[in-house]
């Protein structure tokens, strides 16, 4: 899902420094949500493009409860995210991403035999992703030498 969301980084057409575009991503799983993002090209050079990302996080109304055996989990979180991504212009691969997220809301767990638990939560997180360079001479996107088989 993280890789699917990264496709939102690509604009619908040519852009100039300061141009922005919007994207909506849906995330499934135990806490399904949607992320409405605004992406802005803040800077670029011959090798990289830097993007600023801001967004609103909300519940995914199209997703039902997460079912695990006899247990159902219904989560509803809202919040914000902001960060930056540096893309490699030759490959389109993100060299680095830093994102801060803050969410709050609740979760209802319906367990076996009708037991119900309500949990309120606040989540604050910082995500940092860095692409590992491939082995010298390897094609872009190739695994590092230590992982090749």
C-alpha positions as CSV (number, residue, x, y, z in Angstrom):
1,X,0.0,0.0,0.0
2,X,2.9,2.3,0.7
3,X,4.2,1.7,-2.9
4,X,0.7,2.3,-4.3
5,X,0.6,5.7,-2.5
6,X,4.0,6.7,-3.9
7,X,2.4,6.7,-7.4
8,X,0.5,9.8,-6.3
9,X,3.9,11.6,-6.3
10,X,3.8,11.8,-10.1
11,X,2.0,14.8,-11.6
12,X,-0.7,14.4,-14.3
13,X,1.5,16.3,-16.8
14,X,4.5,18.7,-17.0
15,X,4.9,21.0,-13.9
16,X,7.1,23.9,-12.9
17,X,8.6,24.8,-9.5
18,X,5.7,25.7,-7.2
19,X,3.0,23.8,-9.1
20,X,0.7,21.5,-7.1
21,X,-1.7,18.6,-7.8
22,X,-4.0,16.5,-5.7
23,X,-4.4,12.8,-5.1
24,X,-6.7,10.5,-2.9
25,X,-5.4,7.1,-1.7
26,X,-7.3,4.4,0.1
27,X,-5.7,2.2,2.7
28,X,-7.2,-1.1,3.8
29,X,-6.4,-3.4,6.7
30,X,-7.2,-3.1,10.4
31,X,-7.6,0.7,10.2
32,X,-8.9,1.5,6.8
33,X,-8.6,5.2,5.8
34,X,-8.3,7.6,3.0
35,X,-5.6,10.2,2.5
36,X,-6.3,13.3,0.5
37,X,-2.9,14.7,-0.5
38,X,-1.7,18.0,-2.0
39,X,1.7,17.5,-3.6
40,X,3.9,20.5,-4.6
41,X,7.1,20.6,-6.7
42,X,9.3,22.7,-4.4
43,X,12.7,22.3,-6.2
44,X,14.6,20.3,-8.8
45,X,17.9,19.9,-10.5
46,X,19.3,17.6,-13.2
47,X,19.2,14.6,-10.8
48,X,16.4,15.1,-8.3
49,X,13.0,16.6,-7.7
50,X,11.8,17.6,-4.3
51,X,8.2,17.4,-3.4
52,X,6.3,18.8,-0.4
53,X,3.3,16.6,0.7
54,X,0.4,17.7,2.9
55,X,-2.8,15.8,3.5
56,X,-5.9,15.1,5.5
57,X,-6.5,11.6,6.8
58,X,-10.0,10.2,7.3
59,X,-12.0,7.0,7.7
60,X,-12.6,4.9,4.6
61,X,-16.4,4.9,4.3
62,X,-16.3,2.2,1.7
63,X,-14.5,-0.3,3.9
64,X,-16.4,-2.5,6.3
65,X,-15.0,-3.8,9.6
66,X,-11.8,-5.7,9.6
67,X,-12.6,-9.4,10.3
68,X,-10.2,-11.7,12.0
69,X,-11.8,-15.1,12.9
70,X,-14.8,-14.3,15.1
71,X,-13.5,-10.8,15.9
72,X,-14.5,-7.6,14.1
73,X,-12.6,-4.4,14.4
74,X,-14.2,-1.1,13.3
75,X,-11.8,1.9,13.4
76,X,-12.4,5.5,12.7
77,X,-9.4,7.8,12.7
78,X,-8.9,11.4,11.4
79,X,-5.8,13.5,11.2
80,X,-3.1,15.2,9.1
81,X,0.2,14.4,7.5
82,X,3.0,16.5,6.0
83,X,6.5,15.8,4.7
84,X,8.9,15.8,1.8
85,X,10.0,13.3,-0.8
86,X,13.1,13.5,-3.0
87,X,12.7,11.6,-6.3
88,X,15.4,10.4,-8.6
89,X,14.5,12.1,-12.0
90,X,16.0,9.4,-14.1
91,X,14.2,6.4,-12.5
92,X,11.2,8.0,-10.7
93,X,12.2,6.1,-7.6
94,X,12.0,8.0,-4.3
95,X,15.5,8.5,-2.9
96,X,14.1,9.6,0.5
97,X,10.8,10.4,2.2
98,X,10.1,11.9,5.6
99,X,6.5,12.1,6.7
100,X,4.9,13.2,10.0
101,X,1.4,12.0,10.8
102,X,-1.0,12.8,13.6
103,X,-4.3,10.9,14.0
104,X,-7.0,10.6,16.7
105,X,-10.1,8.5,16.9
106,X,-11.4,5.3,18.2
107,X,-11.7,1.6,17.6
108,X,-14.5,-0.8,18.5
109,X,-13.7,-4.5,18.9
110,X,-16.5,-7.0,18.8
111,X,-15.0,-10.2,20.1
112,X,-16.5,-13.7,20.4
113,X,-19.5,-14.2,22.6
114,X,-20.7,-10.6,22.1
115,X,-17.9,-8.9,24.1
116,X,-17.3,-5.4,23.0
117,X,-14.3,-3.1,23.7
118,X,-14.0,0.6,22.8
119,X,-10.5,2.0,22.5
120,X,-9.8,5.7,22.1
121,X,-6.4,6.5,20.6
122,X,-4.0,9.2,19.5
123,X,-1.2,8.3,17.1
124,X,1.7,10.5,16.3
125,X,4.4,9.1,13.9
126,X,7.3,10.0,11.8
127,X,8.1,7.8,8.8
128,X,11.5,8.0,7.2
129,X,12.3,5.9,4.1
130,X,15.6,5.9,2.3
131,X,16.3,4.0,-0.9
132,X,19.4,1.8,-0.8
133,X,21.7,2.2,-3.8
134,X,22.0,-0.8,-6.0
135,X,25.3,-2.6,-6.5
136,X,27.8,-0.8,-8.8
137,X,26.9,-1.4,-12.4
138,X,23.5,-2.9,-11.6
139,X,20.4,-1.7,-13.4
140,X,18.2,1.0,-11.6
141,X,15.9,-0.7,-9.2
142,X,18.1,-3.8,-8.8
143,X,18.5,-5.2,-5.3
144,X,21.7,-4.4,-3.4
145,X,24.5,-6.9,-4.0
146,X,24.0,-8.5,-0.6
147,X,20.4,-9.4,-1.6
148,X,21.0,-10.7,-5.1
149,X,20.7,-14.4,-5.8
